[in-house]
Amino acid sequence: MAAYARPADLSEALAILASPRPPLILAGGTDYYPARVGKPLNDDLLDITAIPDLRGIQDAANHWRIGATVTWGEIAAAELPPLFDGLRQAAREVGGAQVQNAGTLAGNLCNASPAADGAPMLMAMDARLELQSKGGRREMPLAQFISGNRRTQLQPGELVTAILVPKPAYQGRSVFLKLGARRYLVISIAMVGVMLDVADGIVQQAGLAIGACSAAAKRLPELEQALVGHKLAPALAQRVLPEHFASLSPIDDIRADAAYRRDSAMILTRRAIAALAIQKT
């Protein structure tokens, strides 16, 4: 018989995960339940939604801490600096209101879909994941955590407890754009998350990641470097060149072919940079 546990304490949850037969971790359930339509629900489950330590968004000196059970709806409604504008845009486009109010950012990352809406923007923001087990705590860059299609570096007995977003040195701002067959309730053809840290009108640091065009969302370091040191103006978008997208490995599927995905990623990136250039600070 399947077991269900909903502890109210993090240490209890980690002890359950350390058992010889660790259960599946359940947060919002927006990925778990649709994948099992028409199938018996016979998995052992660890429901983490009652653990206070996994809730809330905190300003933690040099970074922001987003608890593992923070939902998309909470991100969309939170009073956060312009650095998070892109993440809020992503939050408003994840499914419908029901999914946004139940689904969690951490769960979206752990599901590790190539089209996970949270991955491009959080990668562009240099996010790290806080991982805990009964044996201790560690941190890992999100870009390393997601290792492929539905694959992560989460170890047995380990739980994502928070997403850590570093504070930019100057005036960080961000934007998220995605392309699908329609505006909402759609799996993306291509996505882009862009973060620019700007001082005196000049780009000091750039973060840029593309989603749905490789087995996992992917940063484009050469393009990031091409933006640094230049004035943030609409013309900056012209520095985005086709060769910057050569490292992507898009697939042909029912939504789009590989060439269309790659071209779409470039066009979305140009539009995102142009949008940031005219954004009021």
Beta strands, then each sheet from edge to edge (+ up, - down):
strand 1: 4-5
strand 2: 24-26
strand 3: 45-47
strand 4: 57-60
strand 5: 63-67
strand 6: 128-133
strand 7: 136-141
strand 8: 146-148
strand 9: 151-152
strand 10: 159-166
strand 11: 171-179
strand 12: 190-199
strand 13: 202-211
strand 14: 218-219
sheet 1: 1+ 3+ 2+
sheet 2: 4+ 5- 10+ 6- 7+
sheet 3: 8+ 9-
sheet 4: 11+ 12- 13+ 14-
end
